[in-house]
C-alpha cells in the first residue's frame, strides 16, 4: 500500500470529482486528497469513506499561503507519489514546484481533457509555458484516452513514452436496470452539462428535421448550466418545445436512461472521453454521438452505436432516422453496447490507476 497525495481544484460536482470520489472508495492505496479552492459534496463523500482530506481555501487565503499549506501537508504525509488533477495554471505550477522541492517523490500530471483546452482563455502564451514546463517536470503524465495522449504530445511537447493512457471508469452496475423495447414516441435523451460545446442545440435542430420528416420523437434533457436558458429559447424558435423537456440535474439518471430509447451526444468540441456515453451504453441504450475526440475510441460506428459528423444537424438527423428505421438491429447493437461499457468498468479504472502509482513508486 502506497501513500498518495491527490491535488484537486475543488470538491464540488463535476466529472473529475465524481471519478476521483469513486476511486477513493475502491483504491488499494492510502490516499490523501487536497482541495485547493473549494470543498463540497464530493470532498465530503471522500472524507466519509475514510480518506484524509485537506481544504486550502486559496480563494480567501491567497495562492502564496495555500502553497505554503500544501508544502506543509506534503512534508507531514511523506507520500510515495503525488497526483495532480485539473488543468488550472496554479495546479500545473504545482507539478513543477513540487518536483523541485521534493525530488525523491514522483509527481504525476493527470490530463482530463483535450490538452489544447488547457491553453485556452486569457494569457495563452503563459499557459503554454506553464504546461510545457509541467509536462517536462512530471514523472509521468496520465491521459484519459489515446486522443488526449496525442493532444498532449502536440500541445505540451511531451514524449510519448512518458504518457500512460488510463480510460475513465464507470460503475456499470448502477445502470443494470434496462428497458430494451421501443416507445412511441421514440424517447431521446441527453445527460450532461448545458454548455454550448456540448452541442444540445445541434440535437434540437436535428429533432426539427426528424419531425418535419414525420418522425414522432420526444427529447429529455437532463442537466443544468449556463446555456440552458438559450436552449429553452431555441426549442421555441424551432417549434420543438412540445417535443422537449428540461428536467435539470437529477439523481435518478439510471432510471431515466432505462426508460429512454436513444442517447444523443452531439458535442461540437473534441471530447476527451465521454463518461455519459459509457453510462448510456451500460444501460443498453442506442447511442448516436458526434465523431469527435475520443468518442470513436468508445463507439464503433454501426457495431455498438452510431457516429455522426460533428456540428452537422442534418447528418445527425439522418443517423437518428436511420437508426429508428432499422429496429431489427437494435437488440444486437444494444447487447454489444453493454459489452463495450464493461470494458470501462470502474474496477478496471481503479486497478489500472493503482498500478501506475505502484509502478512510479517502485522507480523512486
The 8 nearest C-alpha neighbors of each residue, nearest first, counted from 0:
[[1, 28, 29, 27, 2, 357, 3, 353],
 [2, 0, 28, 29, 79, 3, 357, 78],
 [1, 3, 29, 78, 79, 30, 28, 80],
 [2, 4, 30, 80, 78, 81, 79, 31],
 [3, 5, 31, 81, 32, 30, 82, 78],
 [4, 6, 82, 32, 83, 81, 33, 31],
 [5, 7, 83, 33, 84, 32, 34, 82],
 [8, 6, 34, 84, 9, 33, 35, 85],
 [7, 9, 35, 34, 36, 85, 6, 37],
 [10, 8, 37, 34, 36, 38, 7, 11],
 [9, 11, 38, 42, 39, 41, 37, 16],
 [10, 12, 39, 40, 9, 41, 38, 13],
 [13, 11, 16, 41, 10, 40, 17, 14],
 [12, 14, 16, 15, 17, 11, 10, 18],
 [13, 15, 17, 16, 18, 12, 274, 19],
 [16, 14, 18, 17, 13, 19, 111, 85],
 [15, 17, 19, 13, 18, 14, 20, 10],
 [18, 16, 14, 20, 15, 19, 13, 21],
 [17, 19, 15, 21, 16, 20, 14, 22],
 [18, 20, 22, 16, 21, 17, 23, 15],
 [21, 19, 23, 17, 22, 18, 45, 16],
 [22, 20, 24, 18, 19, 23, 17, 25],
 [21, 23, 19, 25, 20, 24, 26, 349],
 [22, 24, 20, 21, 25, 26, 19, 45],
 [25, 23, 21, 22, 48, 26, 20, 45],
 [24, 26, 22, 23, 27, 21, 349, 346],
 [27, 25, 28, 22, 23, 349, 24, 353],
 [26, 28, 0, 25, 29, 353, 1, 350],
 [29, 27, 0, 1, 26, 30, 2, 3],
 [28, 30, 2, 1, 3, 0, 31, 27],
 [31, 29, 3, 28, 2, 4, 50, 32],
 [30, 32, 4, 51, 52, 3, 5, 50],
 [33, 31, 52, 5, 4, 6, 53, 51],
 [32, 34, 53, 6, 52, 54, 5, 7],
 [35, 33, 54, 7, 9, 8, 36, 53],
 [34, 36, 55, 8, 57, 56, 54, 9],
 [37, 35, 56, 57, 9, 58, 8, 34],
 [38, 36, 9, 10, 56, 34, 35, 39],
 [37, 39, 10, 9, 42, 34, 54, 11],
 [40, 38, 11, 10, 42, 41, 43, 37],
 [39, 41, 43, 11, 42, 10, 44, 12],
 [42, 40, 44, 10, 43, 39, 11, 45],
 [41, 43, 10, 45, 39, 44, 40, 38],
 [42, 44, 46, 41, 40, 45, 47, 39],
 [45, 43, 41, 47, 46, 42, 40, 48],
 [44, 46, 42, 48, 43, 47, 20, 50],
 [45, 47, 43, 50, 44, 48, 49, 52],
 [48, 46, 44, 49, 45, 43, 50, 42],
 [49, 47, 45, 46, 50, 24, 44, 23],
 [50, 48, 47, 46, 51, 45, 24, 23],
 [51, 49, 46, 48, 45, 31, 30, 52],
 [50, 52, 31, 46, 32, 49, 53, 30],
 [53, 51, 32, 33, 31, 46, 50, 54],
 [54, 52, 33, 34, 32, 55, 51, 31],
 [53, 55, 34, 56, 33, 35, 38, 52],
 [54, 56, 35, 65, 57, 34, 36, 53],
 [57, 55, 36, 58, 54, 59, 35, 37],
 [58, 56, 61, 36, 60, 65, 62, 59],
 [57, 59, 56, 36, 61, 60, 62, 37],
 [60, 58, 57, 61, 56, 36, 62, 55],
 [61, 59, 57, 58, 64, 56, 65, 62],
 [62, 60, 57, 63, 59, 64, 58, 65],
 [61, 63, 65, 57, 64, 66, 60, 58],
 [64, 62, 66, 65, 61, 67, 60, 57],
 [65, 63, 67, 66, 62, 61, 60, 68],
 [64, 66, 62, 68, 57, 55, 67, 63],
 [67, 65, 69, 63, 64, 68, 62, 70],
 [66, 68, 64, 70, 65, 69, 71, 63],
 [69, 67, 71, 65, 66, 70, 72, 64],
 [68, 70, 66, 72, 71, 67, 65, 73],
 [69, 71, 73, 67, 72, 68, 66, 74],
 [70, 72, 68, 74, 69, 73, 75, 67],
 [73, 71, 75, 69, 70, 74, 76, 68],
 [74, 72, 70, 76, 75, 71, 77, 69],
 [75, 73, 71, 77, 72, 76, 70, 78],
 [74, 76, 72, 73, 77, 71, 70, 78],
 [75, 77, 73, 78, 74, 72, 2, 4],
 [78, 76, 74, 73, 75, 79, 2, 72],
 [79, 77, 2, 3, 80, 76, 4, 73],
 [78, 80, 2, 360, 104, 3, 1, 77],
 [81, 79, 3, 105, 78, 104, 106, 360],
 [80, 82, 106, 4, 3, 5, 107, 105],
 [83, 81, 107, 5, 106, 108, 4, 6],
 [84, 82, 6, 108, 5, 109, 107, 7],
 [83, 85, 7, 109, 6, 82, 108, 86],
 [86, 84, 87, 7, 8, 111, 110, 83],
 [85, 87, 117, 91, 88, 90, 84, 110],
 [86, 88, 90, 89, 85, 91, 117, 8],
 [89, 87, 91, 90, 92, 86, 126, 129],
 [90, 88, 92, 91, 87, 93, 62, 86],
 [89, 91, 93, 92, 87, 88, 86, 94],
 [90, 92, 88, 94, 93, 89, 133, 87],
 [93, 91, 89, 90, 94, 95, 88, 96],
 [92, 94, 96, 90, 91, 95, 97, 89],
 [95, 93, 91, 92, 133, 97, 96, 98],
 [94, 96, 133, 98, 136, 92, 93, 97],
 [97, 95, 93, 99, 98, 94, 92, 100],
 [98, 96, 100, 99, 101, 94, 93, 95],
 [97, 99, 95, 102, 96, 101, 100, 94],
 [100, 98, 96, 97, 102, 101, 95, 136],
 [101, 99, 97, 98, 102, 96, 70, 95],
 [100, 102, 98, 103, 104, 97, 99, 105],
 [103, 101, 98, 99, 104, 100, 105, 97],
 [102, 104, 101, 105, 363, 98, 79, 100],
 [103, 105, 102, 101, 80, 79, 106, 81],
 [106, 104, 80, 138, 81, 103, 107, 359],
 [107, 105, 81, 137, 138, 82, 80, 98],
 [108, 106, 82, 139, 137, 140, 138, 81],
 [107, 109, 140, 83, 137, 82, 141, 110],
 [110, 108, 141, 84, 140, 83, 111, 142],
 [111, 109, 142, 112, 141, 108, 143, 86],
 [110, 112, 143, 109, 142, 85, 271, 113],
 [113, 111, 271, 110, 114, 147, 116, 270],
 [112, 114, 147, 271, 115, 116, 150, 269],
 [115, 113, 151, 150, 116, 117, 112, 154],
 [114, 116, 118, 117, 113, 154, 119, 150],
 [117, 115, 119, 118, 114, 113, 112, 120],
 [118, 116, 115, 114, 119, 86, 87, 113],
 [117, 119, 115, 116, 126, 123, 127, 120],
 [120, 118, 116, 117, 123, 115, 121, 126],
 [119, 121, 123, 122, 118, 117, 116, 126],
 [120, 122, 123, 119, 126, 118, 124, 125],
 [123, 121, 125, 124, 126, 120, 119, 118],
 [122, 124, 126, 125, 118, 121, 119, 127],
 [123, 125, 127, 126, 122, 128, 118, 121],
 [126, 124, 128, 122, 127, 123, 129, 118],
 [127, 125, 123, 129, 124, 128, 118, 130],
 [126, 128, 124, 130, 125, 129, 118, 131],
 [127, 129, 125, 131, 126, 130, 132, 124],
 [130, 128, 126, 132, 127, 131, 133, 125],
 [131, 129, 133, 127, 132, 128, 134, 126],
 [130, 132, 155, 134, 128, 133, 129, 127],
 [133, 131, 135, 129, 130, 134, 128, 136],
 [134, 132, 130, 136, 95, 135, 131, 94],
 [135, 133, 131, 137, 132, 136, 130, 157],
 [134, 136, 132, 133, 137, 131, 157, 138],
 [137, 135, 133, 95, 134, 132, 98, 138],
 [138, 136, 139, 106, 134, 107, 135, 133],
 [139, 137, 105, 106, 107, 136, 140, 161],
 [138, 140, 107, 161, 137, 162, 108, 141],
 [141, 139, 162, 108, 107, 109, 163, 161],
 [140, 142, 109, 163, 162, 164, 110, 108],
 [143, 141, 164, 110, 148, 144, 147, 163],
 [142, 144, 166, 165, 164, 111, 167, 147],
 [145, 143, 147, 146, 142, 166, 164, 293],
 [144, 146, 148, 147, 149, 164, 293, 143],
 [145, 147, 149, 293, 144, 148, 292, 150],
 [146, 148, 150, 113, 144, 145, 149, 142],
 [149, 147, 145, 151, 146, 150, 142, 144],
 [148, 150, 152, 146, 147, 151, 153, 145],
 [149, 151, 147, 153, 114, 148, 152, 154],
 [152, 150, 148, 155, 154, 114, 153, 149],
 [151, 153, 157, 156, 149, 150, 155, 154],
 [152, 154, 150, 151, 156, 155, 149, 157],
 [155, 153, 151, 156, 152, 150, 115, 114],
 [154, 156, 131, 151, 157, 152, 153, 130],
 [157, 155, 152, 154, 153, 131, 158, 151],
 [158, 156, 152, 155, 134, 159, 151, 135],
 [157, 159, 161, 160, 152, 156, 162, 135],
 [160, 158, 161, 162, 157, 152, 148, 149],
 [161, 159, 162, 158, 163, 157, 139, 140],
 [160, 162, 139, 159, 158, 140, 163, 157],
 [163, 161, 140, 159, 160, 141, 139, 164],
 [162, 164, 141, 142, 140, 165, 161, 139],
 [165, 163, 142, 144, 143, 141, 166, 145],
 [166, 164, 143, 142, 163, 167, 141, 144],
 [167, 165, 143, 144, 164, 168, 348, 343],
 [166, 168, 143, 348, 165, 343, 169, 274],
 [169, 167, 345, 348, 343, 344, 166, 170],
 [168, 170, 345, 344, 171, 343, 278, 274],
 [169, 171, 345, 172, 344, 173, 168, 346],
 [170, 172, 173, 169, 174, 281, 344, 341],
 [171, 173, 174, 175, 170, 281, 169, 344],
 [174, 172, 171, 175, 170, 253, 176, 278],
 [175, 173, 282, 253, 172, 176, 171, 281],
 [174, 176, 172, 173, 177, 282, 171, 281],
 [177, 175, 174, 257, 282, 254, 178, 253],
 [178, 176, 257, 282, 175, 179, 283, 174],
 [177, 179, 257, 180, 258, 176, 259, 283],
 [178, 180, 177, 181, 283, 260, 330, 284],
 [179, 181, 178, 182, 260, 330, 329, 258],
 [182, 180, 260, 185, 179, 183, 186, 259],
 [181, 183, 185, 184, 186, 180, 260, 259],
 [184, 182, 185, 181, 215, 186, 216, 217],
 [183, 185, 216, 215, 182, 186, 217, 214],
 [186, 184, 216, 183, 182, 217, 260, 215],
 [185, 187, 259, 217, 260, 216, 218, 184],
 [188, 186, 218, 261, 262, 217, 260, 259],
 [189, 187, 219, 262, 218, 220, 263, 261],
 [188, 190, 220, 263, 262, 221, 264, 219],
 [191, 189, 221, 222, 220, 275, 188, 192],
 [192, 190, 222, 193, 221, 189, 275, 223],
 [193, 191, 222, 223, 224, 194, 197, 190],
 [192, 194, 224, 223, 226, 227, 222, 191],
 [195, 193, 226, 196, 197, 192, 224, 225],
 [194, 196, 197, 198, 226, 193, 199, 200],
 [197, 195, 198, 267, 268, 194, 266, 199],
 [196, 198, 266, 195, 194, 199, 267, 265],
 [199, 197, 266, 265, 200, 196, 201, 267],
 [198, 200, 202, 201, 197, 265, 203, 266],
 [199, 201, 203, 198, 202, 204, 230, 233],
 [202, 200, 204, 312, 198, 199, 203, 205],
 [201, 203, 205, 199, 200, 204, 206, 265],
 [204, 202, 200, 206, 205, 201, 199, 207],
 [205, 203, 207, 201, 206, 202, 312, 200],
 [206, 204, 316, 312, 202, 208, 207, 203],
 [207, 205, 209, 203, 208, 204, 210, 202],
 [206, 208, 210, 204, 205, 209, 211, 239],
 [209, 207, 211, 205, 206, 210, 212, 316],
 [210, 208, 206, 212, 214, 211, 207, 316],
 [209, 211, 214, 207, 213, 212, 208, 206],
 [212, 210, 208, 209, 213, 207, 214, 206],
 [213, 211, 209, 210, 214, 208, 207, 320],
 [212, 214, 210, 211, 215, 209, 208, 216],
 [215, 213, 210, 209, 212, 216, 211, 320],
 [214, 216, 184, 210, 185, 213, 217, 183],
 [217, 215, 185, 184, 186, 214, 242, 218],
 [216, 218, 242, 186, 243, 187, 184, 185],
 [219, 217, 187, 243, 188, 242, 186, 244],
 [218, 220, 188, 244, 243, 245, 187, 221],
 [219, 221, 245, 189, 188, 244, 246, 190],
 [222, 220, 190, 247, 246, 189, 248, 219],
 [223, 221, 248, 247, 191, 192, 190, 193],
 [222, 224, 193, 247, 192, 248, 227, 221],
 [223, 225, 193, 226, 192, 227, 194, 222],
 [224, 226, 227, 194, 193, 223, 228, 229],
 [227, 225, 194, 193, 229, 224, 228, 195],
 [226, 228, 230, 229, 193, 224, 225, 231],
 [229, 227, 231, 230, 226, 232, 225, 233],
 [228, 230, 232, 226, 227, 231, 233, 225],
 [229, 231, 233, 227, 232, 228, 226, 234],
 [232, 230, 228, 234, 233, 229, 227, 235],
 [231, 233, 229, 230, 235, 234, 228, 236],
 [232, 234, 230, 236, 235, 231, 237, 229],
 [235, 233, 240, 239, 237, 231, 232, 236],
 [234, 236, 238, 240, 233, 237, 232, 239],
 [235, 237, 233, 238, 234, 232, 239, 240],
 [236, 238, 234, 235, 239, 233, 207, 204],
 [239, 237, 235, 236, 240, 234, 207, 241],
 [238, 240, 234, 242, 241, 237, 235, 207],
 [239, 241, 234, 243, 235, 242, 238, 244],
 [242, 240, 239, 243, 238, 244, 217, 234],
 [241, 243, 217, 239, 240, 218, 216, 244],
 [244, 242, 218, 240, 241, 219, 217, 239],
 [243, 245, 219, 220, 246, 218, 242, 240],
 [244, 246, 220, 247, 219, 221, 243, 222],
 [245, 247, 221, 244, 220, 248, 222, 219],
 [248, 246, 222, 223, 221, 245, 249, 220],
 [247, 249, 222, 223, 221, 246, 250, 191],
 [250, 248, 251, 252, 247, 221, 222, 246],
 [249, 251, 252, 248, 253, 254, 255, 247],
 [252, 250, 254, 249, 253, 255, 256, 248],
 [251, 253, 255, 254, 250, 256, 249, 190],
 [254, 252, 256, 174, 255, 251, 257, 173],
 [253, 255, 257, 252, 256, 251, 258, 176],
 [256, 254, 252, 258, 257, 253, 251, 259],
 [255, 257, 259, 253, 258, 254, 252, 279],
 [258, 256, 177, 254, 178, 255, 259, 176],
 [257, 259, 255, 256, 178, 254, 260, 177],
 [260, 258, 186, 256, 257, 187, 261, 255],
 [259, 261, 186, 284, 187, 181, 185, 285],
 [262, 260, 187, 285, 284, 286, 259, 263],
 [261, 263, 286, 188, 187, 189, 285, 287],
 [264, 262, 287, 189, 288, 286, 188, 265],
 [263, 265, 288, 266, 189, 289, 287, 262],
 [264, 266, 289, 198, 288, 263, 202, 199],
 [265, 267, 197, 198, 268, 196, 264, 289],
 [268, 266, 196, 198, 310, 309, 197, 265],
 [269, 267, 196, 266, 270, 291, 197, 292],
 [268, 270, 292, 291, 271, 113, 267, 293],
 [269, 271, 292, 272, 268, 293, 291, 273],
 [272, 270, 112, 113, 293, 292, 147, 269],
 [271, 273, 293, 270, 294, 144, 274, 143],
 [274, 272, 276, 275, 270, 294, 277, 271],
 [273, 275, 277, 276, 278, 272, 169, 167],
 [276, 274, 278, 273, 277, 279, 190, 191],
 [277, 275, 279, 273, 274, 278, 280, 286],
 [276, 278, 280, 274, 340, 279, 275, 281],
 [279, 277, 281, 275, 276, 280, 274, 282],
 [278, 280, 282, 276, 281, 277, 284, 275],
 [279, 281, 336, 283, 277, 282, 284, 337],
 [282, 280, 337, 278, 340, 283, 279, 171],
 [283, 281, 174, 279, 280, 284, 177, 175],
 [284, 282, 333, 280, 281, 337, 336, 177],
 [285, 283, 280, 279, 282, 261, 260, 286],
 [284, 286, 261, 304, 262, 333, 260, 287],
 [287, 285, 262, 304, 261, 284, 263, 305],
 [288, 286, 305, 263, 306, 262, 304, 264],
 [289, 287, 264, 306, 265, 263, 307, 286],
 [288, 290, 309, 307, 265, 291, 306, 308],
 [289, 291, 306, 307, 308, 309, 295, 294],
 [292, 290, 269, 289, 294, 270, 309, 293],
 [291, 293, 269, 270, 294, 271, 146, 290],
 [292, 294, 272, 296, 146, 271, 295, 270],
 [293, 295, 297, 296, 292, 291, 290, 298],
 [296, 294, 298, 297, 293, 290, 299, 291],
 [297, 295, 293, 294, 298, 299, 144, 145],
 [296, 298, 294, 295, 299, 293, 339, 277],
 [299, 297, 295, 304, 296, 300, 303, 294],
 [298, 300, 302, 303, 295, 301, 304, 297],
 [299, 301, 305, 306, 302, 304, 298, 303],
 [300, 302, 305, 304, 303, 299, 332, 306],
 [301, 303, 299, 300, 304, 332, 335, 305],
 [304, 302, 336, 332, 335, 299, 298, 301],
 [305, 303, 286, 301, 300, 298, 302, 285],
 [304, 306, 300, 287, 301, 286, 288, 307],
 [307, 305, 288, 290, 300, 289, 287, 308],
 [306, 308, 289, 315, 290, 288, 314, 309],
 [307, 309, 290, 289, 311, 314, 310, 315],
 [308, 310, 289, 311, 267, 290, 307, 291],
 [311, 309, 267, 312, 201, 308, 265, 266],
 [310, 312, 314, 313, 309, 308, 315, 201],
 [313, 311, 205, 315, 201, 314, 204, 316],
 [314, 312, 316, 315, 311, 205, 317, 208],
 [313, 315, 317, 311, 316, 312, 307, 308],
 [316, 314, 312, 318, 307, 313, 317, 205],
 [317, 315, 205, 319, 313, 318, 314, 209],
 [316, 318, 314, 320, 315, 319, 321, 313],
 [317, 319, 321, 315, 316, 320, 322, 314],
 [318, 320, 316, 322, 317, 321, 315, 323],
 [321, 319, 323, 317, 322, 318, 316, 324],
 [320, 322, 318, 324, 319, 323, 317, 325],
 [321, 323, 319, 325, 320, 324, 318, 326],
 [322, 324, 320, 321, 325, 326, 319, 185],
 [323, 325, 321, 322, 326, 320, 327, 319],
 [326, 324, 322, 327, 323, 328, 321, 329],
 [325, 327, 329, 328, 323, 324, 322, 330],
 [326, 328, 325, 329, 330, 331, 324, 323],
 [329, 327, 326, 331, 330, 325, 332, 322],
 [328, 330, 326, 332, 331, 327, 333, 285],
 [329, 331, 333, 332, 328, 334, 327, 179],
 [330, 332, 334, 333, 329, 328, 335, 303],
 [333, 331, 303, 335, 329, 334, 330, 302],
 [332, 334, 283, 336, 330, 335, 331, 329],
 [335, 333, 331, 337, 336, 332, 330, 338],
 [334, 336, 338, 303, 332, 337, 333, 339],
 [337, 335, 303, 280, 333, 339, 334, 338],
 [336, 338, 281, 340, 334, 280, 335, 339],
 [337, 339, 335, 341, 336, 340, 334, 342],
 [340, 338, 336, 341, 342, 337, 335, 343],
 [341, 339, 281, 337, 342, 277, 338, 343],
 [340, 342, 344, 343, 339, 338, 337, 171],
 [343, 341, 340, 339, 344, 338, 347, 168],
 [344, 342, 168, 341, 340, 169, 345, 347],
 [343, 345, 341, 169, 168, 346, 347, 342],
 [346, 344, 168, 169, 348, 170, 347, 349],
 [345, 347, 349, 348, 344, 350, 168, 25],
 [348, 346, 350, 345, 349, 344, 351, 343],
 [347, 349, 345, 168, 351, 346, 350, 352],
 [350, 348, 346, 352, 351, 347, 22, 26],
 [349, 351, 347, 353, 348, 352, 346, 354],
 [350, 352, 354, 348, 353, 349, 347, 355],
 [353, 351, 355, 349, 354, 350, 348, 356],
 [352, 354, 356, 350, 351, 355, 349, 357],
 [353, 355, 357, 351, 352, 356, 358, 350],
 [356, 354, 358, 352, 357, 353, 351, 359],
 [357, 355, 353, 354, 358, 359, 360, 352],
 [358, 356, 354, 360, 355, 359, 361, 353],
 [357, 359, 355, 361, 356, 360, 354, 362],
 [360, 358, 362, 361, 356, 357, 355, 105],
 [361, 359, 357, 362, 358, 363, 79, 356],
 [362, 360, 358, 359, 363, 357, 356, 79],
 [361, 363, 359, 360, 358, 105, 357, 138],
 [362, 360, 361, 103, 359, 105, 104, 79]]
